Amino acid sequence: MAAEFDFVLEMSEAPGGYCIEVSSPCGEDRTTIDIDAHELLHRLPSLQAAVLGSAARSRGAGTEMEQPIRQVGGMLFEAVFHDSIKALYLSSRQKARERDQRLRMVLRVRCPELAALPWEFLHDAKLGGYLCLHHPIVRHVEILEPVSPLRVQPPLRILGMVSLPGSLGALDAETERESLSTALKPLLDEKMVQLDWVRGQTKQDLFAALFQGCHVLHFIGHGRFDEGRRQGMIIFADEQGREDPLHAEALGSLISIAEPAPRLVVLNSCESGTSHAQDLFSSTAAELEYTVPAVVAMQFAVTDKAAVLFSRAFYQALAANRPVDEGVRTARIALRADKDDSLECFTPVLYQRSGDAHLFDLTSPRRPSPPLTVVEEINQIQREADHGKAASEQPAPPSAQPPDQQTTPSSGMSSPRLTPRPEIDTGRWVVSLSVHPQGRLLATGARKRVRVWDVITGEPTWERQLSGWSTMVNAVTFSPDGGRLATGSTDNLARIWDTKTGSLVAELAHSHFVNAVDFDDSGIYLATGSADATASIWDLSTGNRILQVRHARAVKDVKFSPDGRQLLTASEEGKAYVWDTGTGWQKAQITHGDFVLGVAFSPDGQKIATCGEDHVAQIIETETWNPIFHVEHRDGLRAVTFSSDSSMIATGSKDGTVCVWLADNGQALFNLRHNRSVNTLAFYPDGRFLASAGEDKVVRSTRLPDVDR
């Protein structure tokens, strides 16, 4: 489904209520609403009883039980969809119809008490009743974690599991298993889908099966919400058939061992979508978003019959080439049609953090690509790379940059001894930043926006908005002369911008997210790292890719050596690599215990630094590639960088801390704390200040202590 037909509702806390921000096909708007979320939360137990009871009651009783559901749904609708927001919704719905598209509602809820509400109840009698029966409703979870793509090549590998501890009573598991096989039979016959079942009911059985990998994990069984730990859990059986619960966080870790990793988890268990009002990620489904891009779960207890009907309709929709969100809507309609006074159609919820909800193109199977060697050399790579090395030993030729952009006095970037504003409130999570070589500007990347800021005034000099509500600007970096800005984003493009005017100079297309960009010292060549598991070098004078090196998993960061002869890359496979840019040969690899998310070359070329989710930053010398020392944080590291004189390194962590260390021996020099995760760091050119930013939306420029370095 095209992102242009997404009606995005972002909900967050605000003075006097809650802020509602809307991004839609017909424009944007924001307002503040007053809703008594806690009063509605008190109604949840009775609402759940009504939903479950409606499946068994007679028609008259079912209709009576629906009244509180409609009432709460109406209250939610009236609270959010009033005045201009409602007008945007109506015009967006009409525009989608005119284009023969279906409007999708995306909920980006940032406060736990609102996230715990049953938004699937949204109801307005004048607009056709329940919105979830007319539009796919997606609960989008914004997590800055590595994301696997939802699209996969056939065959789609589905791993099913049934776990029924004896004390909980039997679900109709065999019926659901048979229904799942029947729904997928056409695809099974065409060998576009492979369906396997876990042999057993224990956690250990699932552990063993996951080593074979899967694209979809479908669990049939029971789930609960642990009020004490404020977390959802799935109930497995132990070797004696007794209950053996596993909480959501641990379940996510278990699922993460699969290779290939699941792109979708279907939890056909009761209460797997229930969350706690004090914790945004407390439900099993939301917690699993740290591991998989999409999760379908149940927010209330579900009957056996509804679980079976939902699975059958859901996979039939996928077999008809529907995206995951439309599959959930289709399955809701199937439940409603089976018993039109049943309320169980509101039980399923979809959590998603990938903008693309298609699994893959089921109607036109693609031939698998031929095996790729570790290094792919492009035609004439040696000749062009040699040209690049020669260029890197000289200043960039005049043709590489217009003369009026080689210096920027009109931008006021003149003094390297300036004092930047201590804090710049950007209003958005900062995913990436770069400080201009002359220190007067800095660039930030966030959701949908690239902005360049004056560090003295704290005001943007220009900003550009990218299309697609979920597009994230993962990387920004200035060219060595400061005349251009390179960005990489989740719309699969690397872009080159004019620093002075903000005009777009060039675009470089990739097959997946662009996670990293870096100029070589000449400014002629750009390195990019992508979620398609490749790192590439591009000749910006021609726009051609001249080298590509392949990894096993997504590339998260890239850095040229100062002389341009080597490229340092970070990968989700838990390793950093050093490549020869002339031949594409691998020169060294550095192993971490988890995803490697950041790398850096020291400006003097004598050291590299790598950091990752294993909480560790390693410092390696470049003559023999032996380790010098390592430093640790309490949580995963997102960023590492060297000062311009190579004397210091800085590290930023998910735990909100920033630490500065001596680059020779790892002695701690300085630390500061952000309120939330730190995603990106950059020293100012003179080494006196450090810029840091992350999920607290503030860029901090911190004066470093004067020490003997």
C-alpha positions in Angstrom: 0.0 0.0 0.0 1.4 3.3 -1.0 2.5 5.6 1.9 0.8 8.5 0.1 -2.5 7.1 1.3 -1.5 6.8 4.9 -3.6 8.8 7.4 -1.0 9.1 10.3 -2.1 10.1 13.8 0.7 10.9 16.1 -0.3 11.2 19.8 1.9 12.5 22.6 1.6 14.2 25.9 1.1 18.0 26.0 0.2 20.6 28.6 -3.5 20.4 29.3 -4.0 17.1 27.4 -2.6 15.3 24.5 -1.2 16.6 21.2 -2.6 15.1 18.0 -0.5 15.6 14.9 -1.9 14.5 11.6 0.0 13.7 8.3 -2.4 12.8 5.5 -2.8 12.7 1.7 -4.5 16.1 2.0 -2.2 17.9 4.3 -1.0 18.2 7.9 -2.5 19.6 11.1 -2.2 19.5 14.8 -4.4 20.1 17.8 -4.6 19.4 21.5 -7.4 17.2 22.9 -8.7 16.4 26.3 -9.5 12.8 26.9 -9.8 10.9 30.2 -7.7 8.0 29.3 -7.6 6.5 32.8 -11.4 6.4 33.0 -11.5 4.5 29.7 -8.8 2.1 30.9 -11.1 1.3 33.9 -13.7 0.1 31.4 -11.4 -2.4 29.7 -12.3 -5.5 31.9 -16.0 -5.1 31.1 -15.2 -4.4 27.5 -13.2 -7.5 27.2 -16.0 -9.5 28.8 -18.4 -8.1 26.3 -16.2 -9.0 23.3 -15.7 -12.6 24.5 -19.3 -13.0 25.6 -20.7 -11.8 22.3 -19.3 -14.9 20.5 -21.6 -17.2 22.5 -24.7 -15.1 23.2 -27.9 -15.0 21.2 -28.4 -12.2 18.7 -30.4 -10.0 21.0 -27.9 -10.3 23.9 -25.0 -9.7 21.5 -26.6 -6.5 20.3 -27.1 -5.3 23.8 -23.5 -6.1 24.7 -22.2 -4.1 21.7 -23.5 -0.8 23.2 -20.5 -0.1 25.5 -18.1 -1.0 22.6 -19.9 1.6 20.4 -19.9 4.1 23.2 -16.2 3.9 23.8 -15.5 3.8 20.1 -17.6 6.9 19.7 -15.8 8.7 22.5 -12.4 7.9 21.0 -13.6 9.1 17.6 -15.1 12.4 18.9 -12.0 13.1 21.0 -9.6 12.9 18.0 -11.7 13.4 14.8 -13.1 16.9 15.4 -13.1 20.1 13.3 -10.1 20.2 11.0 -8.8 16.7 11.8 -12.2 15.2 10.7 -12.1 17.4 7.6 -8.7 16.0 6.7 -9.9 12.5 7.3 -12.9 12.9 5.0 -11.0 14.6 2.2 -8.2 12.0 2.5 -10.7 9.1 2.3 -12.3 10.7 -0.8 -8.9 11.2 -2.5 -8.0 7.5 -1.9 -11.3 6.4 -3.4 -10.8 8.6 -6.4 -7.4 6.9 -6.9 -9.0 3.4 -6.3 -6.9 3.1 -3.2 -7.7 2.3 0.4 -6.8 4.8 3.1 -4.7 3.3 5.8 -4.8 4.6 9.4 -1.4 4.6 11.1 -1.3 5.2 14.9 2.0 6.5 16.3 1.1 6.6 20.0 3.8 7.9 22.2 2.2 7.8 25.7 1.5 4.5 27.4 -2.0 5.3 28.7 -3.2 6.1 25.1 -1.4 3.1 23.7 -3.3 0.8 26.1 -6.7 2.0 24.7 -8.7 -0.1 22.2 -8.3 2.1 19.1 -9.7 -0.7 17.0 -13.2 0.3 18.5 -13.1 3.7 16.7 -16.7 4.3 15.6 -18.9 6.9 13.9 -22.4 5.9 12.8 -22.6 8.6 10.2 -19.4 7.5 8.5 -20.2 3.8 8.2 -19.6 2.5 11.7 -16.4 0.9 12.8 -13.3 2.4 11.1 -11.3 -0.7 11.4 -13.7 -2.5 9.0 -13.1 0.2 6.4 -9.4 0.9 6.8 -6.4 -1.1 7.9 -5.3 0.2 11.3 -1.6 -0.1 12.1 -0.1 0.6 15.5 3.3 1.9 14.4 6.1 1.4 16.9 9.0 3.9 16.5 12.1 2.1 17.6 15.6 3.0 16.4 16.8 -0.5 16.1 18.0 -2.4 13.0 15.0 -3.3 10.9 14.8 -6.3 8.6 12.8 -5.8 5.4 9.3 -7.2 5.1 9.8 -8.2 1.5 11.4 -11.6 1.0 11.9 -13.8 -2.0 9.8 -17.0 -2.4 9.4 -19.5 -0.9 7.9 -17.8 2.1 8.9 -20.0 5.1 6.2 -20.2 7.7 7.1 -22.0 11.0 4.0 -23.0 13.0 3.9 -24.0 16.7 1.2 -25.4 18.9 1.7 -25.3 22.6 -1.1 -26.4 24.9 -0.2 -27.0 28.6 -2.7 -29.5 30.0 -3.8 -27.2 32.9 -5.1 -24.6 30.4 -7.5 -26.7 28.5 -7.4 -27.5 24.8 -7.7 -25.0 22.0 -8.9 -26.4 18.7 -5.2 -26.6 17.6 -5.6 -29.4 15.0 -8.4 -27.5 13.3 -6.4 -24.4 13.1 -3.4 -26.3 11.8 -5.6 -27.9 9.2 -7.1 -24.5 8.3 -3.7 -22.9 7.9 -2.6 -25.7 5.6 -5.8 -25.5 3.5 -5.5 -21.7 3.1 -1.9 -22.0 2.0 -2.4 -25.1 -0.3 -2.3 -23.2 -3.6 1.0 -21.6 -2.6 2.3 -24.8 -1.1 1.6 -26.6 -4.4 3.4 -23.9 -6.3 6.3 -24.1 -3.9 6.0 -20.4 -3.2 5.3 -21.2 0.5 7.0 -23.7 2.8 5.1 -24.6 6.0 6.9 -26.4 8.8 5.7 -27.2 12.3 7.8 -27.2 15.5 8.0 -30.8 16.8 6.9 -30.4 20.4 5.5 -27.8 22.7 8.5 -26.6 24.8 10.7 -23.6 24.5 13.6 -25.9 23.7 11.6 -27.3 20.8 11.1 -23.8 19.4 14.8 -23.0 20.0 15.8 -26.0 17.9 13.4 -25.2 15.1 14.4 -21.5 14.9 17.9 -22.6 13.9 16.5 -23.5 10.5 15.1 -19.9 10.1 11.7 -18.7 9.0 10.0 -15.6 7.5 6.8 -16.0 9.5 6.4 -17.5 13.0 2.8 -18.5 13.7 2.1 -19.5 17.4 -1.1 -21.3 18.4 -1.7 -21.4 22.2 -2.2 -19.2 25.2 -0.9 -15.9 26.3 -1.4 -13.7 29.4 -0.5 -10.3 30.7 1.7 -10.3 33.9 0.5 -7.3 35.9 3.4 -7.6 38.3 6.1 -7.3 35.7 3.9 -5.2 33.4 4.7 -7.4 30.5 2.9 -9.9 28.2 4.0 -13.5 28.1 3.3 -16.7 26.1 2.6 -19.9 27.8 4.7 -22.9 26.6 4.5 -26.4 28.0 7.4 -28.0 29.8 8.5 -31.6 29.4 5.7 -32.8 31.8 3.0 -30.8 30.0 2.8 -28.1 32.7 2.7 -24.4 32.2 6.1 -22.8 31.3 5.6 -19.0 30.7 8.0 -16.9 28.7 7.9 -13.1 29.0 7.9 -11.0 25.9 11.4 -9.6 26.2 12.9 -13.1 26.5 10.7 -14.4 23.7 12.1 -11.6 21.5 15.7 -12.8 22.3 14.7 -16.4 21.5 13.2 -15.4 18.1 16.3 -13.4 17.2 18.5 -16.6 16.8 16.6 -17.5 13.6 18.5 -17.2 10.3 16.8 -15.9 8.3 15.0 -13.8 10.9 11.2 -13.7 10.9 9.6 -10.7 9.2 6.2 -11.4 10.7 5.0 -13.0 14.0 1.4 -14.1 14.3 0.4 -14.7 18.0 -2.9 -16.6 17.9 -3.1 -16.5 21.6 -5.3 -14.5 23.9 -4.1 -11.3 25.5 -0.9 -11.2 23.5 -1.7 -7.6 22.4 -2.6 -6.2 25.9 -0.4 -3.5 27.2 0.1 -1.7 30.5 -0.8 1.9 30.9 2.6 2.7 32.4 4.8 1.0 29.7 4.5 1.6 26.0 6.2 -1.6 25.1 4.7 -3.9 27.7 2.5 -6.0 25.5 4.0 -9.1 23.9 3.4 -7.8 20.4 5.0 -4.3 21.0 8.0 -5.8 22.8 8.6 -8.1 19.8 8.9 -5.1 17.6 12.5 -4.9 18.8 13.0 -8.2 17.0 10.6 -8.3 14.0 9.1 -5.6 11.8 5.5 -6.7 12.1 3.4 -8.6 14.8 -0.2 -9.6 14.7 -1.6 -10.4 18.1 -4.8 -10.4 20.2 -5.6 -7.7 22.7 -8.4 -9.6 24.4 -9.1 -13.3 25.1 -10.2 -15.0 21.9 -12.4 -18.0 21.3 -11.1 -21.1 19.4 -13.5 -20.5 16.5 -12.4 -16.9 16.1 -8.7 -17.9 16.2 -9.3 -20.4 13.4 -11.4 -18.1 11.3 -8.9 -15.3 11.6 -5.9 -17.4 10.6 -7.7 -18.8 7.6 -8.9 -15.4 6.3 -5.6 -13.7 7.1 -3.4 -16.1 5.1 -6.0 -16.3 2.3 -5.5 -12.5 2.0 -1.8 -12.9 1.9 -2.2 -15.6 -0.8 -4.2 -13.0 -2.8 -1.2 -10.7 -2.6 -2.6 -8.4 0.0 -0.2 -6.6 2.4 -0.2 -7.6 6.1 -2.3 -4.6 7.2 -5.0 -5.3 4.6 -4.8 -9.0 5.6 -5.8 -8.1 9.2 -8.7 -5.9 8.0 -9.9 -8.7 5.7 -9.8 -11.2 8.6 -11.8 -8.7 10.7 -14.5 -8.7 8.1 -14.5 -12.5 7.9 -15.1 -12.6 11.7 -17.8 -10.0 11.5 -19.5 -11.8 8.6 -19.5 -15.2 10.3 -21.5 -13.8 13.2 -22.4 -10.2 12.7 -23.2 -9.4 16.3 -19.9 -10.9 17.5 -17.4 -8.3 18.7 -14.3 -10.5 18.2 -13.4 -8.7 15.0 -11.9 -6.0 17.3 -9.6 -8.4 19.1 -6.7 -8.6 16.6 -4.1 -5.8 16.6 -1.3 -5.1 14.2 2.0 -3.6 15.4 4.4 -2.6 12.7 7.6 -0.5 12.4 8.3 -1.0 8.7 6.5 1.3 6.3 6.1 -1.5 3.7 3.5 -4.1 4.7 3.9 -6.4 1.7 5.7 -9.7 2.4 6.5 -10.3 -1.2 4.9 -10.5 -4.6 3.0 -13.8 -4.5 1.6 -13.4 -8.0 4.9 -13.2 -9.8 7.6 -15.3 -8.2 11.1 -14.0 -8.9 14.0 -16.2 -9.7 16.6 -16.1 -7.0 19.7 -14.0 -7.7 22.9 -15.9 -8.6 25.2 -16.4 -5.7 27.3 -13.3 -5.0 31.0 -13.4 -4.1 32.1 -11.4 -1.0 33.4 -8.7 -3.3 31.8 -7.6 -6.6 34.2 -5.6 -8.8 32.5 -3.2 -11.2 33.8 -2.9 -14.8 37.1 -1.0 -14.9 37.2 -0.8 -11.1 41.0 -0.9 -11.0 41.4 2.0 -13.4 38.8 4.1 -11.8 39.9 3.4 -8.2 43.5 4.2 -9.1 42.2 7.6 -10.5 40.4 8.1 -7.2 43.6 7.4 -5.2 45.6 9.9 -7.2 42.9 12.5 -6.8 42.8 11.9 -3.0 46.5 13.0 -2.8 45.6 16.4 -4.2 43.1 19.1 -3.4 39.8 18.6 -5.2 40.0 20.0 -8.8 37.9 23.1 -9.5 35.5 21.0 -11.6 34.6 18.9 -8.6 33.0 21.9 -6.9 31.9 25.3 -8.3 34.3 28.1 -7.3 31.5 30.0 -5.5 31.0 27.1 -3.1 34.6 26.3 -2.2 34.4 29.0 0.4 31.2 30.2 2.1 31.8 33.6 3.6 28.2 34.6 3.0 27.1 31.8 5.3 29.1 33.3 8.2 31.2 30.2 8.8 34.4 32.0 9.4 35.8 31.5 12.9 37.0 28.0 14.1 37.1 29.4 17.7 33.3 30.1 17.9 31.2 29.1 20.9 28.1 27.2 19.8 24.7 27.3 21.5 24.6 24.8 24.3 21.3 23.2 23.2 19.2 23.2 20.0 15.7 21.8 20.5 15.0 20.1 17.1 11.5 18.9 18.1 12.2 15.4 16.6 14.3 12.4 17.4 17.8 13.1 15.9 19.1 10.0 14.1 22.2 11.5 12.5 24.3 14.7 12.7 27.4 16.2 11.1 29.4 19.4 12.0 30.5 21.6 9.1 34.3 21.6 8.6 34.4 25.3 9.6 32.2 24.7 12.7 29.5 27.3 12.1 26.8 24.9 10.9 25.6 21.5 11.8 23.3 19.2 9.9 20.7 16.8 11.5 18.7 13.9 10.1 15.4 12.9 11.5 12.0 11.5 10.4 11.2 13.1 7.1 13.6 16.0 7.6 17.1 17.2 6.7 18.0 20.4 8.4 21.1 22.6 8.6 21.4 24.7 11.7 23.4 27.8 12.6 25.1 26.7 15.8 25.3 30.2 17.2 21.6 31.2 16.9 20.2 27.7 17.1 18.0 28.4 14.1 17.8 26.3 10.9 19.4 27.9 7.8 17.3 25.6 5.7 15.4 22.3 5.9 14.0 19.9 3.4 11.2 17.5 3.9 11.3 14.0 2.3 8.2 12.2 1.1 6.7 9.3 3.1 5.7 9.7 6.7 8.0 6.9 7.9 11.1 8.0 5.9 14.1 8.3 8.3 17.2 10.2 7.5 19.7 7.7 8.8 22.9 9.5 7.8 24.2 13.0 7.1 27.8 14.2 6.4 29.4 17.4 5.0 32.0 17.2 2.2 35.6 18.0 3.2 35.3 21.5 1.7 31.9 22.0 3.3 30.2 22.9 0.0 27.9 19.8 -0.1 25.9 17.7 2.3 25.3 14.0 1.7 22.3 12.2 3.3 21.1 8.6 3.3 17.5 7.6 4.1 14.9 4.8 4.2 13.4 5.8 0.9 16.4 3.9 -0.6 18.3 7.0 -1.8 21.5 8.8 -1.0 21.2 12.5 -1.8 23.7 15.3 -2.4 22.6 18.8 -1.4 24.2 22.2 -1.9 25.1 23.4 1.6 24.6 27.0 0.9 21.2 26.9 -0.9 19.7 23.5 0.2 19.1 22.6 -3.5 19.3 19.0 -4.5 22.4 18.2 -6.6 22.2 14.4 -7.1 20.4 11.2 -6.1 22.0 7.7 -5.9 19.4 4.9 -6.0 19.8 1.8 -3.9 17.7 -1.4 -3.6 17.1 -0.8 0.2 17.5 1.6 3.0 20.6 3.8 2.9 22.1 3.7 6.5 25.4 5.4 6.0 27.3 8.0 3.8 30.9 9.3 3.9 33.0 11.4 1.5 36.6 10.6 0.8 39.1 13.4 1.4 39.0 14.6 -2.2 35.2 15.0 -2.1 34.9 13.2 -5.5 33.9 9.8 -4.1 31.1 8.9 -1.7 30.7 5.7 0.2 27.3 4.3 1.1 26.1 1.5 3.3 22.7 -0.1 2.8 20.3 -2.5 4.3 20.7 -4.6 1.2 23.9 -5.9 2.8 26.2 -3.9 0.5 28.7 -1.1 0.8 29.3 0.9 -2.3 31.7 3.6 -3.6 30.3 6.1 -6.1 32.1 8.5 -8.4 30.2 11.8 -7.9 31.5 13.3 -11.2 29.6 10.6 -13.2 27.1 9.2 -10.7 28.4 5.7 -11.3 29.0 3.0 -8.7 32.7 2.0 -9.0 32.9 -0.6 -6.2 30.5 -2.8 -4.2 31.4 -5.1 -1.4 28.8 -7.5 0.0 28.2 -8.5 3.6 26.0 -11.2 5.2 23.6 -8.6 6.7 22.7 -4.9 6.6 25.6 -2.4 6.5 25.1 0.2 9.3 28.1 2.5 8.9 30.9 3.3 6.4 34.1 5.4 6.8 37.0 6.2 4.4 40.5 6.1 5.6 42.2 9.6 5.5 44.1 8.6 2.3 41.0 7.0 0.7 42.8 3.7 0.1 40.7 1.8 2.7 37.0 1.6 3.6 35.8 0.6 7.1 32.3 -0.9 7.3 30.0 -1.9 10.1 27.5 -4.8 9.7 24.6 -6.3 11.5 26.4 -9.7 11.3 28.4 -8.6 14.3 31.6 -7.7 12.4 33.4 -4.6 11.1 35.5 -5.0 8.0 38.4 -3.1 6.4 38.4 -3.2 2.5 41.0 -2.1 0.0 39.2 0.5 -2.2 41.4 -0.3 -5.2 40.9 -4.0 -5.3 37.8 -4.7 -3.1 39.9 -7.2 -1.1 39.2 -7.6 2.6 42.2 -6.6 4.7 40.9 -7.1 8.2 37.8 -7.9 10.3 36.9 -7.0 13.9 34.4 -9.2 15.7 31.8 -8.0 18.2 29.2 -9.9 20.1 26.2 -8.2 18.5 25.3 -5.8 15.7 28.1 -3.3 14.9 26.5 0.1 14.5 29.3 2.6 14.3 32.9 2.9 13.0 35.5 5.6 12.7 39.0 6.2 11.3 41.3 8.5 13.3 42.3 11.5 11.2 45.9 10.5 11.4 45.1 7.1 10.0 46.7 5.2 12.8 43.6 3.8 14.6 40.1 2.7 13.9 37.2 2.5 16.4 34.2 0.2 16.2 31.1 0.0 18.5 27.9 -2.0 18.7 25.0 -3.5 20.6 27.4 -5.6 22.8 28.0 -2.4 24.8 31.7 -2.3 23.7 33.8 0.1 21.6 37.1 -1.4 20.4 40.2 0.7 19.4 42.4 -1.0 16.9 45.8 0.1 15.4 46.0 0.0 11.6 49.5 -1.3 11.0 48.8 -4.9 12.3 45.0 -4.5 13.1 45.7 -5.6 16.6 43.5 -4.2 19.5 44.8 -1.5 21.7 42.0 -1.3 24.3 38.2 -1.4 24.6 35.7 0.6 26.6 32.3 -0.3 27.8 28.9 1.2 28.5 25.9 -0.2 30.4 23.9 -0.6 27.2 24.4 -0.8 23.4 26.5 1.7 21.7 25.1 3.7 18.8 28.0 6.0 17.8 31.8 6.4 18.0 34.0 9.2 16.6 37.5 10.7 16.8 38.5 14.3 17.5 40.2 16.2 14.6 43.7 15.8 16.2 43.1 12.0 16.8 43.7 12.5 20.6 40.2 11.7 21.8 37.3 9.4 21.0 33.7 9.8 22.0 31.1 7.1 22.4 27.3 7.4 22.7 24.9 4.8 24.1 21.3 3.7 24.3 21.5 4.3 28.1 21.8 8.1 27.4 25.4 8.5 28.3 28.2 10.2 26.2 31.8 9.5 27.2 35.0 11.0 26.0 38.2 9.0 26.3 41.9 9.4 25.5 42.5 7.6 22.2 45.9 6.3 23.2 45.0 4.4 26.4 41.2 4.7 27.0 41.5 7.0 30.0 38.1 8.5 30.8 38.1 12.3 30.4 34.5 13.4 30.5 30.9 12.2 30.4 27.5 13.7 30.1 24.0 12.3 30.2 21.0 12.8 27.8 17.5 12.0 28.9 17.1 9.2 26.4 19.2 7.2 23.9 22.1 8.9 22.2 22.2 8.1 18.5 24.9 10.3 17.0 28.1 12.3 17.9 30.5 14.7 16.2 33.5 16.7 17.5 33.7 20.3 16.4 36.7 21.0 14.1 38.8 22.7 16.8 38.2 19.8 19.3 36.9 22.2 22.0 33.2 21.1 21.7 31.3 17.9 21.2 27.9 17.7 19.6 25.6 14.8 20.7 22.0 14.1 20.0 19.3 11.3 20.1 15.8 10.5 21.2 15.5 13.5 23.6 15.3 15.6 20.4 18.0 18.0 21.6 21.4 18.6 20.0 23.9 19.4 22.8 27.2 21.2 22.1 29.3 20.5 25.2 32.6 22.3 26.1 35.2 19.7 26.8 37.7 20.2 29.6 41.2 21.3 28.8 43.5 18.4 29.5 47.0 17.4 28.5 46.4 15.2 25.5 
